[in-house]
């Protein structure tokens, strides 16, 4: 792995703050991208010419027909919280069955679960119900459902011990996303979250770290036909670098053109191969700022809420300061307590 920039390990209070920042960021990006989820880039630009700037409720033409108030999160945040709680309940260890039990309960009792749960998870749940072993239920799961829920693994892992991090990622991915592409993408996300919590703040380091995680995850999970994730990440990086040369992010036209290219040339669908390059690009174009990343994610098109949840979780770990009113709204609308969640899992961080 290329050399990363040096950083000073934060104190215990800062670890809690950065974990809390990752959780707030996840909810922020999720809620900001929720109303435009699965809209095309052109539709978003037509509806919001200057971009999505704030929380919005679902529109009458919501892709899924949902009716959700402004600030609502989806399965992205719900799964992150479920995994976090599972880790805490098991004293810092990973329990795939415990997570699946919690997922099944949430799916059965949530009013919006059927409208926001991804295809790989839905398929796996159906197979689990039929008694298929967990080692087999996720072997077709190539979508971003693994990456979207993996932030808590980054919270309890050291990105400098990549093999250990990948193994932990795999244990959680196995029931629903037991494919190499999904594990690779989720490993990249977990490594970036770990980096942010450790005190890292360099966007450039995230490009390096994500590609190192993909290499470390080679051969883990069922290998399905797939394009190269490393190639896609490099391609996305070149789009961002060109946009920066043209004045992005201050130059709105250059910024918008970059989002156009990411959407058209690399894609922003639910597939991991598209989501991870989009996530890293959004972070870079936002300069690591969580709110800017949330706004860009909401406007990029496709799986906007998941791109937002992942990118803003990473940004939130690196830059954990948020507007108090934003935090209050996210907690109120979704019955979340970010401080309580952060305190509970922080003790299992290798940096604590």
Helices and strands as residue ranges (DSSP letters): H 12-34, H 41-47, H 75-89, H 96-109, H 113-116, H 119-129, H 134-137, H 145-148, H 151-155, H 162-173, H 180-197, H 203-216, H 229-245, H 252-261, I 262-266, H 272-285, H 290-300, H 304-318, H 324-334, H 338-346
